[in-house]
């Protein structure tokens, strides 16, 4: 293959990548590029998975990340304040015992009313000799009248 022909193929590939990226950015405003499985991975078995759009609006994810950071740094008691409830979080003690190490957004489902369901899989320190991976955290996040996002519901399993 000649150098001229090779340059032409490389140029064509670059153009195709740029066009494909532009199509994703402009046409697909959904947070999920595609979904493996029948429904959102947050509600399916472990075989389901979402491929998230890297250009998605991350606004709904920010308050959930704030809560995850509070749990990781041992400020679990602040979760009740974040959710706007007067009672302490009943699962706070368990969160303190099984320290949060890291998390990954596995699925996101937006609805037309300005809400998002976020599903995170977390990694925990389960004590001497063990790291536990795969505990679920679900967040229901709603857009407030002032335009900010707020976690209105949180569920987690240990």
MODELLER restraints for C-alpha pairs under 7 A, 6 or more apart:
rsr = mdl.restraints
at = mdl.atoms
rsr.add(forms.Gaussian(group=physical.xy_distance, feature=features.Distance(at['CA:25:A'], at['CA:55:A']), mean=6.43, stdev=0.5))
rsr.add(forms.Gaussian(group=physical.xy_distance, feature=features.Distance(at['CA:29:A'], at['CA:56:A']), mean=6.40, stdev=0.5))
rsr.add(forms.Gaussian(group=physical.xy_distance, feature=features.Distance(at['CA:30:A'], at['CA:56:A']), mean=6.65, stdev=0.5))
rsr.add(forms.Gaussian(group=physical.xy_distance, feature=features.Distance(at['CA:31:A'], at['CA:52:A']), mean=5.82, stdev=0.5))
rsr.add(forms.Gaussian(group=physical.xy_distance, feature=features.Distance(at['CA:31:A'], at['CA:53:A']), mean=5.14, stdev=0.5))
rsr.add(forms.Gaussian(group=physical.xy_distance, feature=features.Distance(at['CA:31:A'], at['CA:56:A']), mean=4.88, stdev=0.5))
rsr.add(forms.Gaussian(group=physical.xy_distance, feature=features.Distance(at['CA:31:A'], at['CA:108:A']), mean=6.88, stdev=0.5))
rsr.add(forms.Gaussian(group=physical.xy_distance, feature=features.Distance(at['CA:32:A'], at['CA:50:A']), mean=6.38, stdev=0.5))
rsr.add(forms.Gaussian(group=physical.xy_distance, feature=features.Distance(at['CA:32:A'], at['CA:51:A']), mean=5.87, stdev=0.5))
rsr.add(forms.Gaussian(group=physical.xy_distance, feature=features.Distance(at['CA:32:A'], at['CA:52:A']), mean=4.39, stdev=0.5))
rsr.add(forms.Gaussian(group=physical.xy_distance, feature=features.Distance(at['CA:32:A'], at['CA:53:A']), mean=5.20, stdev=0.5))
rsr.add(forms.Gaussian(group=physical.xy_distance, feature=features.Distance(at['CA:33:A'], at['CA:51:A']), mean=5.62, stdev=0.5))
rsr.add(forms.Gaussian(group=physical.xy_distance, feature=features.Distance(at['CA:33:A'], at['CA:52:A']), mean=5.50, stdev=0.5))
rsr.add(forms.Gaussian(group=physical.xy_distance, feature=features.Distance(at['CA:33:A'], at['CA:53:A']), mean=5.08, stdev=0.5))
rsr.add(forms.Gaussian(group=physical.xy_distance, feature=features.Distance(at['CA:34:A'], at['CA:50:A']), mean=6.18, stdev=0.5))
rsr.add(forms.Gaussian(group=physical.xy_distance, feature=features.Distance(at['CA:34:A'], at['CA:51:A']), mean=5.46, stdev=0.5))
rsr.add(forms.Gaussian(group=physical.xy_distance, feature=features.Distance(at['CA:35:A'], at['CA:49:A']), mean=5.97, stdev=0.5))
rsr.add(forms.Gaussian(group=physical.xy_distance, feature=features.Distance(at['CA:35:A'], at['CA:50:A']), mean=4.52, stdev=0.5))
rsr.add(forms.Gaussian(group=physical.xy_distance, feature=features.Distance(at['CA:35:A'], at['CA:51:A']), mean=6.13, stdev=0.5))
rsr.add(forms.Gaussian(group=physical.xy_distance, feature=features.Distance(at['CA:36:A'], at['CA:48:A']), mean=5.30, stdev=0.5))
rsr.add(forms.Gaussian(group=physical.xy_distance, feature=features.Distance(at['CA:36:A'], at['CA:49:A']), mean=5.11, stdev=0.5))
rsr.add(forms.Gaussian(group=physical.xy_distance, feature=features.Distance(at['CA:36:A'], at['CA:50:A']), mean=6.16, stdev=0.5))
rsr.add(forms.Gaussian(group=physical.xy_distance, feature=features.Distance(at['CA:37:A'], at['CA:48:A']), mean=4.66, stdev=0.5))
rsr.add(forms.Gaussian(group=physical.xy_distance, feature=features.Distance(at['CA:37:A'], at['CA:49:A']), mean=6.76, stdev=0.5))
rsr.add(forms.Gaussian(group=physical.xy_distance, feature=features.Distance(at['CA:40:A'], at['CA:107:A']), mean=6.57, stdev=0.5))
rsr.add(forms.Gaussian(group=physical.xy_distance, feature=features.Distance(at['CA:40:A'], at['CA:109:A']), mean=6.86, stdev=0.5))
rsr.add(forms.Gaussian(group=physical.xy_distance, feature=features.Distance(at['CA:41:A'], at['CA:48:A']), mean=4.90, stdev=0.5))
rsr.add(forms.Gaussian(group=physical.xy_distance, feature=features.Distance(at['CA:41:A'], at['CA:49:A']), mean=4.93, stdev=0.5))
rsr.add(forms.Gaussian(group=physical.xy_distance, feature=features.Distance(at['CA:41:A'], at['CA:50:A']), mean=6.06, stdev=0.5))
rsr.add(forms.Gaussian(group=physical.xy_distance, feature=features.Distance(at['CA:41:A'], at['CA:107:A']), mean=5.57, stdev=0.5))
rsr.add(forms.Gaussian(group=physical.xy_distance, feature=features.Distance(at['CA:42:A'], at['CA:107:A']), mean=5.61, stdev=0.5))
rsr.add(forms.Gaussian(group=physical.xy_distance, feature=features.Distance(at['CA:42:A'], at['CA:119:A']), mean=5.36, stdev=0.5))
rsr.add(forms.Gaussian(group=physical.xy_distance, feature=features.Distance(at['CA:49:A'], at['CA:106:A']), mean=6.87, stdev=0.5))
rsr.add(forms.Gaussian(group=physical.xy_distance, feature=features.Distance(at['CA:50:A'], at['CA:106:A']), mean=6.39, stdev=0.5))
rsr.add(forms.Gaussian(group=physical.xy_distance, feature=features.Distance(at['CA:50:A'], at['CA:107:A']), mean=5.43, stdev=0.5))
rsr.add(forms.Gaussian(group=physical.xy_distance, feature=features.Distance(at['CA:59:A'], at['CA:149:A']), mean=6.73, stdev=0.5))
rsr.add(forms.Gaussian(group=physical.xy_distance, feature=features.Distance(at['CA:60:A'], at['CA:116:A']), mean=6.70, stdev=0.5))
rsr.add(forms.Gaussian(group=physical.xy_distance, feature=features.Distance(at['CA:60:A'], at['CA:141:A']), mean=6.23, stdev=0.5))
rsr.add(forms.Gaussian(group=physical.xy_distance, feature=features.Distance(at['CA:60:A'], at['CA:149:A']), mean=5.68, stdev=0.5))
rsr.add(forms.Gaussian(group=physical.xy_distance, feature=features.Distance(at['CA:63:A'], at['CA:149:A']), mean=6.64, stdev=0.5))
rsr.add(forms.Gaussian(group=physical.xy_distance, feature=features.Distance(at['CA:63:A'], at['CA:150:A']), mean=5.96, stdev=0.5))
rsr.add(forms.Gaussian(group=physical.xy_distance, feature=features.Distance(at['CA:63:A'], at['CA:151:A']), mean=6.17, stdev=0.5))
rsr.add(forms.Gaussian(group=physical.xy_distance, feature=features.Distance(at['CA:64:A'], at['CA:139:A']), mean=6.63, stdev=0.5))
rsr.add(forms.Gaussian(group=physical.xy_distance, feature=features.Distance(at['CA:64:A'], at['CA:151:A']), mean=6.46, stdev=0.5))
rsr.add(forms.Gaussian(group=physical.xy_distance, feature=features.Distance(at['CA:67:A'], at['CA:79:A']), mean=6.40, stdev=0.5))
rsr.add(forms.Gaussian(group=physical.xy_distance, feature=features.Distance(at['CA:70:A'], at['CA:76:A']), mean=5.80, stdev=0.5))
rsr.add(forms.Gaussian(group=physical.xy_distance, feature=features.Distance(at['CA:71:A'], at['CA:95:A']), mean=6.88, stdev=0.5))
rsr.add(forms.Gaussian(group=physical.xy_distance, feature=features.Distance(at['CA:71:A'], at['CA:100:A']), mean=6.76, stdev=0.5))
rsr.add(forms.Gaussian(group=physical.xy_distance, feature=features.Distance(at['CA:72:A'], at['CA:99:A']), mean=6.45, stdev=0.5))
rsr.add(forms.Gaussian(group=physical.xy_distance, feature=features.Distance(at['CA:72:A'], at['CA:100:A']), mean=4.87, stdev=0.5))
rsr.add(forms.Gaussian(group=physical.xy_distance, feature=features.Distance(at['CA:72:A'], at['CA:101:A']), mean=6.56, stdev=0.5))
rsr.add(forms.Gaussian(group=physical.xy_distance, feature=features.Distance(at['CA:74:A'], at['CA:96:A']), mean=6.44, stdev=0.5))
rsr.add(forms.Gaussian(group=physical.xy_distance, feature=features.Distance(at['CA:76:A'], at['CA:92:A']), mean=5.60, stdev=0.5))
rsr.add(forms.Gaussian(group=physical.xy_distance, feature=features.Distance(at['CA:77:A'], at['CA:88:A']), mean=6.52, stdev=0.5))
rsr.add(forms.Gaussian(group=physical.xy_distance, feature=features.Distance(at['CA:77:A'], at['CA:89:A']), mean=6.68, stdev=0.5))
rsr.add(forms.Gaussian(group=physical.xy_distance, feature=features.Distance(at['CA:77:A'], at['CA:92:A']), mean=6.51, stdev=0.5))
rsr.add(forms.Gaussian(group=physical.xy_distance, feature=features.Distance(at['CA:79:A'], at['CA:89:A']), mean=6.80, stdev=0.5))
rsr.add(forms.Gaussian(group=physical.xy_distance, feature=features.Distance(at['CA:80:A'], at['CA:86:A']), mean=6.72, stdev=0.5))
rsr.add(forms.Gaussian(group=physical.xy_distance, feature=features.Distance(at['CA:80:A'], at['CA:87:A']), mean=6.64, stdev=0.5))
rsr.add(forms.Gaussian(group=physical.xy_distance, feature=features.Distance(at['CA:80:A'], at['CA:88:A']), mean=5.65, stdev=0.5))
rsr.add(forms.Gaussian(group=physical.xy_distance, feature=features.Distance(at['CA:80:A'], at['CA:89:A']), mean=5.70, stdev=0.5))
rsr.add(forms.Gaussian(group=physical.xy_distance, feature=features.Distance(at['CA:83:A'], at['CA:151:A']), mean=6.18, stdev=0.5))
rsr.add(forms.Gaussian(group=physical.xy_distance, feature=features.Distance(at['CA:83:A'], at['CA:152:A']), mean=5.76, stdev=0.5))
rsr.add(forms.Gaussian(group=physical.xy_distance, feature=features.Distance(at['CA:98:A'], at['CA:124:A']), mean=5.80, stdev=0.5))
rsr.add(forms.Gaussian(group=physical.xy_distance, feature=features.Distance(at['CA:98:A'], at['CA:125:A']), mean=5.53, stdev=0.5))
rsr.add(forms.Gaussian(group=physical.xy_distance, feature=features.Distance(at['CA:98:A'], at['CA:126:A']), mean=5.22, stdev=0.5))
rsr.add(forms.Gaussian(group=physical.xy_distance, feature=features.Distance(at['CA:99:A'], at['CA:124:A']), mean=5.44, stdev=0.5))
rsr.add(forms.Gaussian(group=physical.xy_distance, feature=features.Distance(at['CA:99:A'], at['CA:125:A']), mean=5.21, stdev=0.5))
rsr.add(forms.Gaussian(group=physical.xy_distance, feature=features.Distance(at['CA:100:A'], at['CA:123:A']), mean=6.13, stdev=0.5))
rsr.add(forms.Gaussian(group=physical.xy_distance, feature=features.Distance(at['CA:100:A'], at['CA:124:A']), mean=4.52, stdev=0.5))
rsr.add(forms.Gaussian(group=physical.xy_distance, feature=features.Distance(at['CA:100:A'], at['CA:125:A']), mean=6.43, stdev=0.5))
rsr.add(forms.Gaussian(group=physical.xy_distance, feature=features.Distance(at['CA:101:A'], at['CA:123:A']), mean=5.44, stdev=0.5))
rsr.add(forms.Gaussian(group=physical.xy_distance, feature=features.Distance(at['CA:101:A'], at['CA:124:A']), mean=5.23, stdev=0.5))
rsr.add(forms.Gaussian(group=physical.xy_distance, feature=features.Distance(at['CA:101:A'], at['CA:125:A']), mean=6.53, stdev=0.5))
rsr.add(forms.Gaussian(group=physical.xy_distance, feature=features.Distance(at['CA:102:A'], at['CA:122:A']), mean=5.77, stdev=0.5))
rsr.add(forms.Gaussian(group=physical.xy_distance, feature=features.Distance(at['CA:102:A'], at['CA:123:A']), mean=5.19, stdev=0.5))
rsr.add(forms.Gaussian(group=physical.xy_distance, feature=features.Distance(at['CA:103:A'], at['CA:120:A']), mean=6.30, stdev=0.5))
rsr.add(forms.Gaussian(group=physical.xy_distance, feature=features.Distance(at['CA:103:A'], at['CA:121:A']), mean=5.59, stdev=0.5))
rsr.add(forms.Gaussian(group=physical.xy_distance, feature=features.Distance(at['CA:103:A'], at['CA:122:A']), mean=4.16, stdev=0.5))
rsr.add(forms.Gaussian(group=physical.xy_distance, feature=features.Distance(at['CA:103:A'], at['CA:123:A']), mean=6.02, stdev=0.5))
rsr.add(forms.Gaussian(group=physical.xy_distance, feature=features.Distance(at['CA:104:A'], at['CA:120:A']), mean=5.38, stdev=0.5))
rsr.add(forms.Gaussian(group=physical.xy_distance, feature=features.Distance(at['CA:104:A'], at['CA:121:A']), mean=5.40, stdev=0.5))
rsr.add(forms.Gaussian(group=physical.xy_distance, feature=features.Distance(at['CA:104:A'], at['CA:122:A']), mean=6.46, stdev=0.5))
rsr.add(forms.Gaussian(group=physical.xy_distance, feature=features.Distance(at['CA:105:A'], at['CA:119:A']), mean=5.98, stdev=0.5))
rsr.add(forms.Gaussian(group=physical.xy_distance, feature=features.Distance(at['CA:105:A'], at['CA:120:A']), mean=4.39, stdev=0.5))
rsr.add(forms.Gaussian(group=physical.xy_distance, feature=features.Distance(at['CA:105:A'], at['CA:121:A']), mean=6.51, stdev=0.5))
rsr.add(forms.Gaussian(group=physical.xy_distance, feature=features.Distance(at['CA:106:A'], at['CA:119:A']), mean=5.68, stdev=0.5))
rsr.add(forms.Gaussian(group=physical.xy_distance, feature=features.Distance(at['CA:106:A'], at['CA:120:A']), mean=5.45, stdev=0.5))
rsr.add(forms.Gaussian(group=physical.xy_distance, feature=features.Distance(at['CA:106:A'], at['CA:121:A']), mean=6.49, stdev=0.5))
rsr.add(forms.Gaussian(group=physical.xy_distance, feature=features.Distance(at['CA:107:A'], at['CA:118:A']), mean=6.04, stdev=0.5))
rsr.add(forms.Gaussian(group=physical.xy_distance, feature=features.Distance(at['CA:107:A'], at['CA:119:A']), mean=5.12, stdev=0.5))
rsr.add(forms.Gaussian(group=physical.xy_distance, feature=features.Distance(at['CA:108:A'], at['CA:116:A']), mean=6.78, stdev=0.5))
rsr.add(forms.Gaussian(group=physical.xy_distance, feature=features.Distance(at['CA:108:A'], at['CA:117:A']), mean=5.65, stdev=0.5))
rsr.add(forms.Gaussian(group=physical.xy_distance, feature=features.Distance(at['CA:108:A'], at['CA:118:A']), mean=4.65, stdev=0.5))
rsr.add(forms.Gaussian(group=physical.xy_distance, feature=features.Distance(at['CA:108:A'], at['CA:119:A']), mean=6.25, stdev=0.5))
rsr.add(forms.Gaussian(group=physical.xy_distance, feature=features.Distance(at['CA:109:A'], at['CA:116:A']), mean=5.53, stdev=0.5))
rsr.add(forms.Gaussian(group=physical.xy_distance, feature=features.Distance(at['CA:109:A'], at['CA:117:A']), mean=5.16, stdev=0.5))
rsr.add(forms.Gaussian(group=physical.xy_distance, feature=features.Distance(at['CA:109:A'], at['CA:118:A']), mean=6.69, stdev=0.5))
rsr.add(forms.Gaussian(group=physical.xy_distance, feature=features.Distance(at['CA:110:A'], at['CA:116:A']), mean=4.27, stdev=0.5))
rsr.add(forms.Gaussian(group=physical.xy_distance, feature=features.Distance(at['CA:110:A'], at['CA:117:A']), mean=6.45, stdev=0.5))
rsr.add(forms.Gaussian(group=physical.xy_distance, feature=features.Distance(at['CA:114:A'], at['CA:142:A']), mean=5.87, stdev=0.5))
rsr.add(forms.Gaussian(group=physical.xy_distance, feature=features.Distance(at['CA:114:A'], at['CA:143:A']), mean=5.47, stdev=0.5))
rsr.add(forms.Gaussian(group=physical.xy_distance, feature=features.Distance(at['CA:115:A'], at['CA:141:A']), mean=5.54, stdev=0.5))
rsr.add(forms.Gaussian(group=physical.xy_distance, feature=features.Distance(at['CA:115:A'], at['CA:142:A']), mean=4.36, stdev=0.5))
rsr.add(forms.Gaussian(group=physical.xy_distance, feature=features.Distance(at['CA:115:A'], at['CA:143:A']), mean=6.34, stdev=0.5))
rsr.add(forms.Gaussian(group=physical.xy_distance, feature=features.Distance(at['CA:116:A'], at['CA:140:A']), mean=5.82, stdev=0.5))
rsr.add(forms.Gaussian(group=physical.xy_distance, feature=features.Distance(at['CA:116:A'], at['CA:141:A']), mean=5.16, stdev=0.5))
rsr.add(forms.Gaussian(group=physical.xy_distance, feature=features.Distance(at['CA:116:A'], at['CA:142:A']), mean=6.50, stdev=0.5))
rsr.add(forms.Gaussian(group=physical.xy_distance, feature=features.Distance(at['CA:117:A'], at['CA:138:A']), mean=6.89, stdev=0.5))
rsr.add(forms.Gaussian(group=physical.xy_distance, feature=features.Distance(at['CA:117:A'], at['CA:139:A']), mean=5.65, stdev=0.5))
rsr.add(forms.Gaussian(group=physical.xy_distance, feature=features.Distance(at['CA:117:A'], at['CA:140:A']), mean=4.71, stdev=0.5))
rsr.add(forms.Gaussian(group=physical.xy_distance, feature=features.Distance(at['CA:117:A'], at['CA:141:A']), mean=6.38, stdev=0.5))
rsr.add(forms.Gaussian(group=physical.xy_distance, feature=features.Distance(at['CA:118:A'], at['CA:138:A']), mean=5.64, stdev=0.5))
rsr.add(forms.Gaussian(group=physical.xy_distance, feature=features.Distance(at['CA:118:A'], at['CA:139:A']), mean=5.08, stdev=0.5))
rsr.add(forms.Gaussian(group=physical.xy_distance, feature=features.Distance(at['CA:118:A'], at['CA:140:A']), mean=6.54, stdev=0.5))
rsr.add(forms.Gaussian(group=physical.xy_distance, feature=features.Distance(at['CA:119:A'], at['CA:136:A']), mean=6.93, stdev=0.5))
rsr.add(forms.Gaussian(group=physical.xy_distance, feature=features.Distance(at['CA:119:A'], at['CA:137:A']), mean=5.84, stdev=0.5))
rsr.add(forms.Gaussian(group=physical.xy_distance, feature=features.Distance(at['CA:119:A'], at['CA:138:A']), mean=4.71, stdev=0.5))
rsr.add(forms.Gaussian(group=physical.xy_distance, feature=features.Distance(at['CA:119:A'], at['CA:139:A']), mean=6.60, stdev=0.5))
rsr.add(forms.Gaussian(group=physical.xy_distance, feature=features.Distance(at['CA:120:A'], at['CA:136:A']), mean=5.86, stdev=0.5))
rsr.add(forms.Gaussian(group=physical.xy_distance, feature=features.Distance(at['CA:120:A'], at['CA:137:A']), mean=5.13, stdev=0.5))
rsr.add(forms.Gaussian(group=physical.xy_distance, feature=features.Distance(at['CA:120:A'], at['CA:138:A']), mean=6.44, stdev=0.5))
rsr.add(forms.Gaussian(group=physical.xy_distance, feature=features.Distance(at['CA:121:A'], at['CA:134:A']), mean=5.24, stdev=0.5))
rsr.add(forms.Gaussian(group=physical.xy_distance, feature=features.Distance(at['CA:121:A'], at['CA:135:A']), mean=5.59, stdev=0.5))
rsr.add(forms.Gaussian(group=physical.xy_distance, feature=features.Distance(at['CA:121:A'], at['CA:136:A']), mean=4.79, stdev=0.5))
rsr.add(forms.Gaussian(group=physical.xy_distance, feature=features.Distance(at['CA:121:A'], at['CA:137:A']), mean=6.32, stdev=0.5))
rsr.add(forms.Gaussian(group=physical.xy_distance, feature=features.Distance(at['CA:122:A'], at['CA:133:A']), mean=6.11, stdev=0.5))
rsr.add(forms.Gaussian(group=physical.xy_distance, feature=features.Distance(at['CA:122:A'], at['CA:134:A']), mean=5.59, stdev=0.5))
rsr.add(forms.Gaussian(group=physical.xy_distance, feature=features.Distance(at['CA:122:A'], at['CA:135:A']), mean=5.29, stdev=0.5))
rsr.add(forms.Gaussian(group=physical.xy_distance, feature=features.Distance(at['CA:122:A'], at['CA:136:A']), mean=6.30, stdev=0.5))
rsr.add(forms.Gaussian(group=physical.xy_distance, feature=features.Distance(at['CA:123:A'], at['CA:132:A']), mean=5.64, stdev=0.5))
rsr.add(forms.Gaussian(group=physical.xy_distance, feature=features.Distance(at['CA:123:A'], at['CA:133:A']), mean=4.23, stdev=0.5))
rsr.add(forms.Gaussian(group=physical.xy_distance, feature=features.Distance(at['CA:123:A'], at['CA:134:A']), mean=6.18, stdev=0.5))
rsr.add(forms.Gaussian(group=physical.xy_distance, feature=features.Distance(at['CA:123:A'], at['CA:135:A']), mean=6.85, stdev=0.5))
rsr.add(forms.Gaussian(group=physical.xy_distance, feature=features.Distance(at['CA:124:A'], at['CA:131:A']), mean=5.73, stdev=0.5))
rsr.add(forms.Gaussian(group=physical.xy_distance, feature=features.Distance(at['CA:124:A'], at['CA:132:A']), mean=5.04, stdev=0.5))
rsr.add(forms.Gaussian(group=physical.xy_distance, feature=features.Distance(at['CA:124:A'], at['CA:133:A']), mean=6.24, stdev=0.5))
rsr.add(forms.Gaussian(group=physical.xy_distance, feature=features.Distance(at['CA:125:A'], at['CA:131:A']), mean=4.69, stdev=0.5))
rsr.add(forms.Gaussian(group=physical.xy_distance, feature=features.Distance(at['CA:125:A'], at['CA:132:A']), mean=6.19, stdev=0.5))
rsr.add(forms.Gaussian(group=physical.xy_distance, feature=features.Distance(at['CA:126:A'], at['CA:132:A']), mean=5.90, stdev=0.5))
rsr.add(forms.Gaussian(group=physical.xy_distance, feature=features.Distance(at['CA:135:A'], at['CA:157:A']), mean=6.00, stdev=0.5))
rsr.add(forms.Gaussian(group=physical.xy_distance, feature=features.Distance(at['CA:135:A'], at['CA:158:A']), mean=5.80, stdev=0.5))
rsr.add(forms.Gaussian(group=physical.xy_distance, feature=features.Distance(at['CA:136:A'], at['CA:156:A']), mean=5.65, stdev=0.5))
rsr.add(forms.Gaussian(group=physical.xy_distance, feature=features.Distance(at['CA:136:A'], at['CA:157:A']), mean=5.73, stdev=0.5))
rsr.add(forms.Gaussian(group=physical.xy_distance, feature=features.Distance(at['CA:137:A'], at['CA:155:A']), mean=5.82, stdev=0.5))
rsr.add(forms.Gaussian(group=physical.xy_distance, feature=features.Distance(at['CA:137:A'], at['CA:156:A']), mean=4.36, stdev=0.5))
rsr.add(forms.Gaussian(group=physical.xy_distance, feature=features.Distance(at['CA:137:A'], at['CA:157:A']), mean=6.82, stdev=0.5))
rsr.add(forms.Gaussian(group=physical.xy_distance, feature=features.Distance(at['CA:138:A'], at['CA:154:A']), mean=5.73, stdev=0.5))
rsr.add(forms.Gaussian(group=physical.xy_distance, feature=features.Distance(at['CA:138:A'], at['CA:155:A']), mean=5.14, stdev=0.5))
rsr.add(forms.Gaussian(group=physical.xy_distance, feature=features.Distance(at['CA:138:A'], at['CA:156:A']), mean=6.20, stdev=0.5))
rsr.add(forms.Gaussian(group=physical.xy_distance, feature=features.Distance(at['CA:139:A'], at['CA:151:A']), mean=6.50, stdev=0.5))
rsr.add(forms.Gaussian(group=physical.xy_distance, feature=features.Distance(at['CA:139:A'], at['CA:153:A']), mean=5.80, stdev=0.5))
rsr.add(forms.Gaussian(group=physical.xy_distance, feature=features.Distance(at['CA:139:A'], at['CA:154:A']), mean=4.71, stdev=0.5))
rsr.add(forms.Gaussian(group=physical.xy_distance, feature=features.Distance(at['CA:139:A'], at['CA:155:A']), mean=6.62, stdev=0.5))
rsr.add(forms.Gaussian(group=physical.xy_distance, feature=features.Distance(at['CA:140:A'], at['CA:151:A']), mean=5.79, stdev=0.5))
rsr.add(forms.Gaussian(group=physical.xy_distance, feature=features.Distance(at['CA:140:A'], at['CA:152:A']), mean=5.76, stdev=0.5))
rsr.add(forms.Gaussian(group=physical.xy_distance, feature=features.Distance(at['CA:140:A'], at['CA:153:A']), mean=5.01, stdev=0.5))
rsr.add(forms.Gaussian(group=physical.xy_distance, feature=features.Distance(at['CA:140:A'], at['CA:154:A']), mean=6.46, stdev=0.5))
rsr.add(forms.Gaussian(group=physical.xy_distance, feature=features.Distance(at['CA:141:A'], at['CA:149:A']), mean=6.47, stdev=0.5))
rsr.add(forms.Gaussian(group=physical.xy_distance, feature=features.Distance(at['CA:141:A'], at['CA:150:A']), mean=5.42, stdev=0.5))
rsr.add(forms.Gaussian(group=physical.xy_distance, feature=features.Distance(at['CA:141:A'], at['CA:151:A']), mean=4.32, stdev=0.5))
rsr.add(forms.Gaussian(group=physical.xy_distance, feature=features.Distance(at['CA:141:A'], at['CA:152:A']), mean=5.71, stdev=0.5))
rsr.add(forms.Gaussian(group=physical.xy_distance, feature=features.Distance(at['CA:142:A'], at['CA:149:A']), mean=5.63, stdev=0.5))
rsr.add(forms.Gaussian(group=physical.xy_distance, feature=features.Distance(at['CA:142:A'], at['CA:150:A']), mean=5.51, stdev=0.5))
rsr.add(forms.Gaussian(group=physical.xy_distance, feature=features.Distance(at['CA:142:A'], at['CA:151:A']), mean=6.48, stdev=0.5))
rsr.add(forms.Gaussian(group=physical.xy_distance, feature=features.Distance(at['CA:142:A'], at['CA:152:A']), mean=6.69, stdev=0.5))
rsr.add(forms.Gaussian(group=physical.xy_distance, feature=features.Distance(at['CA:143:A'], at['CA:149:A']), mean=4.45, stdev=0.5))
rsr.add(forms.Gaussian(group=physical.xy_distance, feature=features.Distance(at['CA:143:A'], at['CA:150:A']), mean=6.41, stdev=0.5))
rsr.add(forms.Gaussian(group=physical.xy_distance, feature=features.Distance(at['CA:144:A'], at['CA:150:A']), mean=6.85, stdev=0.5))
